[in-house]
Amino acid sequence: MNQSRIRCVGGIACDQDGRLLLIRRANEPGAGLWSLPGGRVERDETDSDALIREMREETALDVVPGELVGVVERGPFDIYDYRCTAVAGSLTAGDDASDARWVTGAEFAELDRSGSLVPLLADTLRSWNALPRML
């Protein structure tokens, strides 16, 4: 049986100190867990357009999309994760996020140890050499 795939984007954004931007998901899948901001690509929307829209909706930040870092499959979702740079806005959780924050490497490791990250996020970012800097 051919399962219909849903194209999504995720943003890997780090600030000038090397902290990684994470959101706490307000809805399923992964409600209550920390993840990269992102979401579905709408019909007739490019990945860049979707990333800009999703980052603004979930974090109130304006971003400039960068290179594709990798693609992951999670259930019916194909998530294309891009580096991006925040260029304007004030970090505020919104839309599908109940919280948003910049995390250091140590804070990320603690979220991983406590089971507070969406499944496989730490392993995936580690394999892409995209973990936040240890401060």
C-alpha positions as CSV (number, residue, x, y, z in Angstrom):
1,M,0.0,0.0,0.0
2,N,1.5,3.4,-1.0
3,Q,1.4,5.8,1.8
4,S,0.9,9.5,0.9
5,R,3.9,11.5,2.1
6,I,3.6,15.0,3.7
7,R,6.4,17.4,2.9
8,C,7.5,19.5,5.8
9,V,10.4,21.9,6.6
10,G,12.4,22.5,9.8
11,G,14.7,25.3,10.8
12,I,18.1,24.8,12.3
13,A,18.9,28.3,13.7
14,C,21.8,29.2,16.0
15,D,22.4,32.6,17.6
16,Q,25.7,34.4,17.7
17,D,26.7,32.4,20.8
18,G,26.0,29.0,19.1
19,R,22.7,28.3,21.0
20,L,20.1,26.3,19.1
21,L,16.5,27.5,18.6
22,L,14.0,25.0,19.9
23,I,10.2,25.1,20.4
24,R,8.0,23.1,22.7
25,R,5.3,21.5,20.6
26,A,1.8,22.5,21.7
27,N,0.1,19.8,19.5
28,E,0.6,16.2,18.3
29,P,2.8,14.7,17.1
30,G,5.1,15.3,20.0
31,A,3.0,17.6,22.2
32,G,4.9,18.9,25.2
33,L,8.3,17.9,23.7
34,W,11.1,20.1,22.4
35,S,11.8,20.2,18.7
36,L,13.1,22.3,15.8
37,P,10.5,24.9,14.6
38,G,8.9,24.0,11.3
39,G,5.8,22.6,9.7
40,R,4.0,21.6,6.5
41,V,4.8,23.0,3.1
42,E,1.6,24.4,1.7
43,R,0.5,23.8,-1.9
44,D,2.3,26.0,-4.4
45,E,4.8,27.1,-1.6
46,T,8.6,26.6,-1.9
47,D,10.6,25.1,1.0
48,S,12.1,28.6,1.6
49,D,8.7,30.3,1.7
50,A,7.4,27.6,4.1
51,L,10.4,27.9,6.3
52,I,10.1,31.7,6.5
53,R,6.3,31.4,7.3
54,E,6.6,28.6,9.8
55,M,9.5,30.2,11.7
56,R,7.5,33.5,11.9
57,E,4.4,31.6,13.1
58,E,6.1,29.5,15.7
59,T,8.8,31.9,17.0
60,A,8.0,35.4,15.8
61,L,11.4,35.6,14.2
62,D,12.2,36.5,10.6
63,V,14.8,34.2,9.1
64,V,16.9,33.9,6.0
65,P,16.9,30.2,4.8
66,G,20.2,28.6,4.1
67,E,21.5,25.2,3.0
68,L,19.7,21.9,3.3
69,V,21.2,20.0,6.1
70,G,19.3,16.7,5.8
71,V,16.0,15.0,5.4
72,V,14.2,12.8,8.0
73,E,11.1,10.6,7.7
74,R,8.8,10.6,10.7
75,G,5.6,8.7,10.1
76,P,3.9,10.2,7.1
77,F,6.2,13.3,7.2
78,D,9.3,14.0,5.1
79,I,11.0,16.8,6.9
80,Y,13.6,18.8,5.0
81,D,15.8,20.6,7.6
82,Y,17.6,23.8,6.6
83,R,20.1,26.0,8.3
84,C,18.6,29.5,8.7
85,T,19.6,32.8,10.2
86,A,17.3,34.9,12.4
87,V,17.5,38.5,11.1
88,A,14.6,40.3,12.9
89,G,11.9,39.8,15.5
90,S,11.7,39.1,19.2
91,L,11.6,35.4,20.2
92,T,8.0,34.6,21.3
93,A,6.2,31.2,21.2
94,G,3.2,31.2,18.9
95,D,1.0,29.0,16.7
96,D,2.0,25.3,17.3
97,A,4.5,26.2,20.0
98,S,3.8,26.5,23.7
99,D,7.3,27.8,24.4
100,A,10.4,28.8,22.4
101,R,14.0,29.4,23.5
102,W,17.7,29.3,22.6
103,V,19.5,26.4,24.3
104,T,23.2,25.8,24.9
105,G,24.8,22.4,24.3
106,A,24.5,21.6,28.0
107,E,20.8,22.5,28.1
108,F,20.2,20.5,25.0
109,A,22.0,17.5,26.5
110,E,19.9,17.8,29.7
111,L,16.7,17.9,27.6
112,D,17.9,14.8,25.8
113,R,18.7,13.0,29.1
114,S,15.3,13.9,30.6
115,G,13.4,12.6,27.5
116,S,12.1,16.0,26.7
117,L,13.1,16.1,23.0
118,V,11.1,14.6,20.2
119,P,12.3,11.1,19.4
120,L,15.6,10.9,17.5
121,L,16.2,14.7,17.4
122,A,19.5,14.5,19.3
123,D,20.8,11.6,17.2
124,T,19.8,13.2,14.0
125,L,21.4,16.6,14.8
126,R,24.5,14.8,16.1
127,S,24.9,12.9,12.8
128,W,24.5,16.2,10.9
129,N,27.1,18.0,13.2
130,A,24.3,20.5,14.0
131,L,24.3,20.3,17.8
132,P,24.4,23.6,19.8
133,R,27.7,24.8,21.1
134,M,28.8,23.8,24.6
135,L,29.1,27.1,26.5
